[in-house]
Amino acid sequence: MDRPLRDAVDAACCVDRLGGRRGMAACEPLLSACARVGLRVGEFTMPPVDDRAEPLLFTPEQAAQLLGVKASWLRRKAAARAIPCTFLGKHLRFSRADLETIITAGEQSPRQRPHRLG
């Protein structure tokens, strides 16, 4: 999702959740971002929140299962700040973006075999 559309969706969520004058003031930066790209809140509706939806942040165990690695490996790399992660107090968590970055950083291009002559 491109940035202007994401801002518009965020504004719609903000208005929907907060509503009223005080809520609208809190949403003002996002609403102005929508106006800059020509979108008005109310032109679209957000889908209902699904209780079975993916969590916002994953525990090391959940992230390890998704990545196919050991949770201890994730903890060790996070403690060394070698991979992106989030600390909520002392609790280690991983966002979907963190997991995608970890995957992308580990990608390797295939090696070319030398061509044999003869």
TIRO-2110 file (N, C-alpha, C; in Angstrom, 1 decimal):
// TIRO-2110
0.9, -1.2, 0.0, N, 1, A
0.0, 0.0, 0.0, CA, 1, A
0.9, 1.2, 0.0, C, 1, A
0.6, 2.2, -0.9, N, 2, A
1.5, 3.3, -1.0, CA, 2, A
1.2, 4.3, 0.2, C, 2, A
2.1, 5.2, 0.4, N, 3, A
2.1, 6.1, 1.6, CA, 3, A
0.8, 6.9, 1.7, C, 3, A
0.4, 7.6, 0.6, N, 4, A
-0.9, 8.4, 0.7, CA, 4, A
-2.1, 7.6, 1.0, C, 4, A
-2.2, 6.4, 0.4, N, 5, A
-3.4, 5.6, 0.7, CA, 5, A
-3.3, 5.1, 2.2, C, 5, A
-2.1, 4.7, 2.6, N, 6, A
-1.9, 4.2, 4.0, CA, 6, A
-2.3, 5.3, 5.0, C, 6, A
-1.9, 6.6, 4.7, N, 7, A
-2.3, 7.7, 5.5, CA, 7, A
-3.8, 7.9, 5.6, C, 7, A
-4.4, 7.7, 4.4, N, 8, A
-5.9, 7.9, 4.4, CA, 8, A
-6.6, 6.8, 5.2, C, 8, A
-6.1, 5.6, 5.1, N, 9, A
-6.7, 4.5, 5.9, CA, 9, A
-6.5, 4.7, 7.3, C, 9, A
-5.3, 5.2, 7.7, N, 10, A
-5.0, 5.5, 9.1, CA, 10, A
-5.9, 6.6, 9.6, C, 10, A
-6.2, 7.6, 8.8, N, 11, A
-7.1, 8.7, 9.2, CA, 11, A
-8.5, 8.1, 9.4, C, 11, A
-9.0, 7.3, 8.5, N, 12, A
-10.3, 6.7, 8.6, CA, 12, A
-10.4, 5.9, 9.9, C, 12, A
-9.4, 5.1, 10.2, N, 13, A
-9.4, 4.3, 11.5, CA, 13, A
-9.4, 5.3, 12.7, C, 13, A
-8.6, 6.3, 12.6, N, 14, A
-8.5, 7.3, 13.7, CA, 14, A
-9.9, 7.9, 13.9, C, 14, A
-10.5, 8.4, 12.9, N, 15, A
-11.8, 9.0, 13.0, CA, 15, A
-12.8, 8.0, 13.6, C, 15, A
-12.8, 6.8, 13.0, N, 16, A
-13.8, 5.8, 13.5, CA, 16, A
-13.6, 5.4, 14.9, C, 16, A
-12.3, 5.3, 15.4, N, 17, A
-12.1, 4.9, 16.8, CA, 17, A
-12.3, 6.0, 17.8, C, 17, A
-11.9, 7.2, 17.4, N, 18, A
-11.9, 8.3, 18.4, CA, 18, A
-13.2, 9.2, 18.2, C, 18, A
-13.6, 9.5, 17.0, N, 19, A
-14.8, 10.3, 16.8, CA, 19, A
-14.8, 11.6, 17.6, C, 19, A
-15.9, 12.3, 17.5, N, 20, A
-16.1, 13.5, 18.3, CA, 20, A
-15.1, 14.6, 18.1, C, 20, A
-15.2, 15.7, 18.7, N, 21, A
-14.3, 16.8, 18.5, CA, 21, A
-12.9, 16.5, 19.0, C, 21, A
-12.7, 16.0, 20.2, N, 22, A
-11.4, 15.7, 20.7, CA, 22, A
-10.7, 14.6, 19.8, C, 22, A
-11.4, 13.6, 19.3, N, 23, A
-10.9, 12.6, 18.5, CA, 23, A
-10.5, 13.2, 17.1, C, 23, A
-11.3, 14.1, 16.6, N, 24, A
-11.0, 14.7, 15.3, CA, 24, A
-9.7, 15.5, 15.4, C, 24, A
-9.5, 16.2, 16.5, N, 25, A
-8.3, 17.0, 16.7, CA, 25, A
-7.0, 16.1, 16.7, C, 25, A
-7.2, 14.9, 17.3, N, 26, A
-6.1, 14.0, 17.3, CA, 26, A
-5.8, 13.4, 15.9, C, 26, A
-6.8, 13.4, 15.1, N, 27, A
-6.6, 12.8, 13.8, CA, 27, A
-6.2, 13.9, 12.7, C, 27, A
-6.1, 15.1, 13.1, N, 28, A
-5.9, 16.2, 12.2, CA, 28, A
-4.7, 16.0, 11.2, C, 28, A
-3.6, 15.6, 11.7, N, 29, A
-2.4, 15.4, 10.8, CA, 29, A
-2.7, 14.4, 9.7, C, 29, A
-3.4, 13.3, 10.1, N, 30, A
-3.7, 12.3, 9.1, CA, 30, A
-4.8, 12.8, 8.1, C, 30, A
-5.7, 13.5, 8.6, N, 31, A
-6.8, 14.1, 7.7, CA, 31, A
-6.2, 15.1, 6.7, C, 31, A
-5.2, 15.9, 7.2, N, 32, A
-4.6, 16.8, 6.2, CA, 32, A
-3.8, 16.1, 5.2, C, 32, A
-3.2, 14.9, 5.6, N, 33, A
-2.4, 14.1, 4.6, CA, 33, A
-3.4, 13.6, 3.6, C, 33, A
-4.6, 13.2, 4.0, N, 34, A
-5.6, 12.8, 3.0, CA, 34, A
-6.0, 13.9, 2.1, C, 34, A
-6.2, 15.1, 2.6, N, 35, A
-6.5, 16.2, 1.8, CA, 35, A
-5.5, 16.5, 0.7, C, 35, A
-4.2, 16.4, 1.1, N, 36, A
-3.1, 16.6, 0.1, CA, 36, A
-3.2, 15.7, -1.1, C, 36, A
-3.7, 14.5, -0.9, N, 37, A
-3.7, 13.6, -2.0, CA, 37, A
-5.2, 13.5, -2.6, C, 37, A
-6.1, 14.4, -2.1, N, 38, A
-7.4, 14.4, -2.7, CA, 38, A
-8.4, 13.4, -2.2, C, 38, A
-8.1, 12.8, -1.0, N, 39, A
-9.0, 11.8, -0.5, CA, 39, A
-9.8, 12.4, 0.7, C, 39, A
-11.0, 12.0, 0.8, N, 40, A
-11.8, 12.4, 1.9, CA, 40, A
-12.2, 11.2, 2.7, C, 40, A
-12.1, 11.4, 4.1, N, 41, A
-12.6, 10.3, 4.9, CA, 41, A
-14.1, 10.2, 4.7, C, 41, A
-14.6, 9.0, 4.6, N, 42, A
-16.0, 8.7, 4.3, CA, 42, A
-16.2, 8.2, 2.9, C, 42, A
-15.1, 8.4, 2.0, N, 43, A
-15.2, 7.8, 0.7, CA, 43, A
-15.0, 6.3, 0.7, C, 43, A
-14.6, 5.8, 1.8, N, 44, A
-14.4, 4.4, 1.9, CA, 44, A
-14.6, 4.0, 3.3, C, 44, A
-14.8, 2.7, 3.6, N, 45, A
-15.0, 2.2, 4.9, CA, 45, A
-14.0, 1.1, 5.2, C, 45, A
-13.6, 1.0, 6.4, N, 46, A
-12.6, 0.0, 6.8, CA, 46, A
-13.4, -1.3, 7.1, C, 46, A
-12.7, -2.4, 6.7, N, 47, A
-13.3, -3.7, 7.1, CA, 47, A
-13.4, -3.9, 8.6, C, 47, A
-14.3, -4.7, 9.1, N, 48, A
-14.4, -4.9, 10.5, CA, 48, A
-13.1, -5.6, 11.0, C, 48, A
-12.7, -5.4, 12.2, N, 49, A
-11.6, -6.1, 12.8, CA, 49, A
-11.9, -7.5, 13.1, C, 49, A
-11.1, -8.4, 12.6, N, 50, A
-11.3, -9.8, 12.7, CA, 50, A
-10.5, -10.3, 13.9, C, 50, A
-11.2, -11.0, 14.9, N, 51, A
-10.5, -11.5, 16.1, CA, 51, A
-9.4, -12.5, 15.7, C, 51, A
-9.5, -13.2, 14.6, N, 52, A
-8.5, -14.1, 14.2, CA, 52, A
-7.4, -13.5, 13.4, C, 52, A
-7.4, -12.2, 13.3, N, 53, A
-6.4, -11.5, 12.5, CA, 53, A
-5.0, -11.7, 13.1, C, 53, A
-4.0, -11.5, 12.3, N, 54, A
-2.6, -11.6, 12.7, CA, 54, A
-2.3, -10.6, 13.8, C, 54, A
-1.5, -11.0, 14.8, N, 55, A
-1.2, -10.0, 15.9, CA, 55, A
-0.3, -8.9, 15.4, C, 55, A
-0.4, -7.8, 16.1, N, 56, A
0.4, -6.6, 15.7, CA, 56, A
1.9, -6.9, 15.9, C, 56, A
2.2, -7.6, 17.0, N, 57, A
3.6, -7.9, 17.3, CA, 57, A
3.7, -9.4, 17.7, C, 57, A
4.8, -10.1, 17.3, N, 58, A
4.9, -11.5, 17.5, CA, 58, A
5.9, -11.7, 18.7, C, 58, A
5.7, -12.7, 19.5, N, 59, A
6.7, -13.1, 20.5, CA, 59, A
7.8, -13.8, 19.8, C, 59, A
9.0, -14.0, 20.5, N, 60, A
10.1, -14.7, 19.8, CA, 60, A
9.7, -16.1, 19.4, C, 60, A
8.9, -16.8, 20.1, N, 61, A
8.4, -18.1, 19.8, CA, 61, A
7.6, -18.1, 18.5, C, 61, A
6.6, -17.1, 18.4, N, 62, A
5.8, -17.0, 17.2, CA, 62, A
6.6, -16.7, 16.0, C, 62, A
7.5, -15.7, 16.2, N, 63, A
8.4, -15.3, 15.1, CA, 63, A
9.3, -16.4, 14.6, C, 63, A
9.9, -17.1, 15.6, N, 64, A
10.7, -18.2, 15.2, CA, 64, A
10.0, -19.3, 14.4, C, 64, A
8.8, -19.6, 14.8, N, 65, A
8.0, -20.6, 14.1, CA, 65, A
7.7, -20.1, 12.6, C, 65, A
7.4, -18.8, 12.5, N, 66, A
7.2, -18.3, 11.1, CA, 66, A
8.4, -18.3, 10.3, C, 66, A
9.6, -18.0, 10.9, N, 67, A
10.8, -18.0, 10.2, CA, 67, A
11.5, -19.3, 10.0, C, 67, A
11.1, -20.3, 10.8, N, 68, A
11.7, -21.6, 10.8, CA, 68, A
13.1, -21.7, 11.4, C, 68, A
13.2, -20.9, 12.5, N, 69, A
14.5, -20.9, 13.2, CA, 69, A
14.2, -21.1, 14.7, C, 69, A
15.2, -21.2, 15.5, N, 70, A
15.0, -21.4, 17.0, CA, 70, A
14.8, -20.0, 17.6, C, 70, A
13.9, -20.0, 18.6, N, 71, A
13.6, -18.7, 19.3, CA, 71, A
14.9, -18.2, 20.0, C, 71, A
15.8, -19.1, 20.4, N, 72, A
17.0, -18.7, 21.1, CA, 72, A
17.9, -17.9, 20.1, C, 72, A
17.9, -18.3, 18.8, N, 73, A
18.7, -17.6, 17.8, CA, 73, A
18.2, -16.2, 17.7, C, 73, A
16.8, -16.0, 17.6, N, 74, A
16.2, -14.7, 17.5, CA, 74, A
16.6, -13.8, 18.7, C, 74, A
16.5, -14.4, 19.9, N, 75, A
16.8, -13.7, 21.1, CA, 75, A
18.3, -13.2, 21.1, C, 75, A
19.2, -14.1, 20.8, N, 76, A
20.6, -13.8, 20.8, CA, 76, A
20.9, -12.7, 19.8, C, 76, A
20.3, -12.8, 18.5, N, 77, A
20.6, -11.7, 17.5, CA, 77, A
19.9, -10.4, 18.0, C, 77, A
18.8, -10.5, 18.6, N, 78, A
18.1, -9.2, 19.0, CA, 78, A
18.9, -8.6, 20.1, C, 78, A
19.4, -9.4, 21.1, N, 79, A
20.2, -8.8, 22.2, CA, 79, A
21.4, -8.1, 21.6, C, 79, A
22.0, -8.7, 20.6, N, 80, A
23.2, -8.1, 20.0, CA, 80, A
22.8, -6.9, 19.0, C, 80, A
21.5, -6.7, 18.9, N, 81, A
21.0, -5.7, 17.9, CA, 81, A
21.5, -5.9, 16.5, C, 81, A
21.5, -7.2, 16.2, N, 82, A
21.9, -7.6, 14.8, CA, 82, A
20.7, -7.8, 13.9, C, 82, A
19.5, -7.8, 14.5, N, 83, A
18.3, -7.9, 13.7, CA, 83, A
17.3, -6.9, 14.2, C, 83, A
16.4, -6.4, 13.4, N, 84, A
15.4, -5.5, 13.8, CA, 84, A
14.4, -6.1, 14.8, C, 84, A
14.0, -5.4, 15.8, N, 85, A
13.1, -5.9, 16.8, CA, 85, A
12.5, -4.8, 17.6, C, 85, A
11.6, -5.1, 18.5, N, 86, A
11.0, -4.1, 19.4, CA, 86, A
11.1, -4.6, 20.8, C, 86, A
11.5, -3.7, 21.7, N, 87, A
11.5, -4.0, 23.1, CA, 87, A
10.4, -3.2, 23.8, C, 87, A
9.4, -3.9, 24.3, N, 88, A
8.4, -3.2, 25.1, CA, 88, A
8.8, -3.4, 26.6, C, 88, A
9.5, -2.4, 27.1, N, 89, A
10.1, -2.7, 28.5, CA, 89, A
11.2, -3.7, 28.3, C, 89, A
11.0, -4.8, 29.0, N, 90, A
12.0, -5.9, 28.8, CA, 90, A
11.5, -7.0, 27.9, C, 90, A
10.3, -6.8, 27.3, N, 91, A
9.7, -7.9, 26.5, CA, 91, A
10.1, -7.7, 25.0, C, 91, A
10.6, -8.7, 24.5, N, 92, A
11.1, -8.7, 23.1, CA, 92, A
9.9, -9.1, 22.2, C, 92, A
9.7, -8.3, 21.1, N, 93, A
8.7, -8.6, 20.1, CA, 93, A
9.2, -8.3, 18.7, C, 93, A
8.5, -8.8, 17.7, N, 94, A
8.9, -8.6, 16.3, CA, 94, A
7.6, -8.2, 15.5, C, 94, A
7.7, -7.2, 14.7, N, 95, A
6.6, -6.8, 13.8, CA, 95, A
6.7, -7.6, 12.5, C, 95, A
5.7, -7.6, 11.7, N, 96, A
5.7, -8.2, 10.4, CA, 96, A
6.9, -7.6, 9.6, C, 96, A
7.0, -6.3, 9.7, N, 97, A
8.1, -5.6, 8.9, CA, 97, A
9.5, -6.1, 9.4, C, 97, A
9.6, -6.3, 10.7, N, 98, A
10.9, -6.8, 11.2, CA, 98, A
11.2, -8.2, 10.6, C, 98, A
10.2, -9.0, 10.6, N, 99, A
10.4, -10.4, 10.0, CA, 99, A
10.7, -10.3, 8.5, C, 99, A
10.1, -9.4, 7.8, N, 100, A
10.4, -9.3, 6.4, CA, 100, A
11.8, -8.8, 6.2, C, 100, A
12.2, -7.9, 7.0, N, 101, A
13.6, -7.4, 6.9, CA, 101, A
14.6, -8.4, 7.2, C, 101, A
14.3, -9.3, 8.2, N, 102, A
15.2, -10.4, 8.6, CA, 102, A
15.3, -11.3, 7.4, C, 102, A
14.2, -11.6, 6.7, N, 103, A
14.2, -12.5, 5.6, CA, 103, A
15.0, -11.9, 4.4, C, 103, A
14.8, -10.6, 4.1, N, 104, A
15.4, -10.0, 3.0, CA, 104, A
16.9, -9.9, 3.3, C, 104, A
17.3, -9.6, 4.5, N, 105, A
18.8, -9.5, 4.8, CA, 105, A
19.5, -10.9, 4.7, C, 105, A
18.7, -12.0, 4.8, N, 106, A
19.3, -13.3, 4.7, CA, 106, A
19.4, -13.8, 3.3, C, 106, A
18.7, -13.1, 2.4, N, 107, A
18.7, -13.6, 1.0, CA, 107, A
20.1, -13.6, 0.4, C, 107, A
20.4, -14.6, -0.4, N, 108, A
21.7, -14.7, -1.1, CA, 108, A
21.4, -15.0, -2.5, C, 108, A
22.1, -14.4, -3.4, N, 109, A
22.0, -14.7, -4.8, CA, 109, A
22.7, -16.0, -5.1, C, 109, A
22.3, -16.8, -6.1, N, 110, A
22.9, -18.1, -6.4, CA, 110, A
24.3, -17.8, -6.9, C, 110, A
25.2, -18.7, -6.6, N, 111, A
26.6, -18.6, -7.1, CA, 111, A
26.7, -19.1, -8.5, C, 111, A
27.5, -18.5, -9.3, N, 112, A
27.7, -19.0, -10.6, CA, 112, A
28.8, -20.0, -10.6, C, 112, A
28.6, -21.1, -11.3, N, 113, A
29.6, -22.1, -11.4, CA, 113, A
30.5, -21.7, -12.5, C, 113, A
31.8, -21.9, -12.4, N, 114, A
32.7, -21.6, -13.5, CA, 114, A
32.4, -22.5, -14.6, C, 114, A
32.5, -22.0, -15.8, N, 115, A
32.3, -22.8, -17.0, CA, 115, A
33.5, -23.6, -17.4, C, 115, A
33.4, -24.8, -17.5, N, 116, A
34.6, -25.7, -17.9, CA, 116, A
34.7, -25.7, -19.4, C, 116, A
35.9, -25.6, -19.8, N, 117, A
36.2, -25.8, -21.2, CA, 117, A
36.7, -27.2, -21.4, C, 117, A
36.3, -27.7, -22.5, N, 118, A
36.9, -28.9, -23.0, CA, 118, A
36.2, -30.2, -22.7, C, 118, A
END
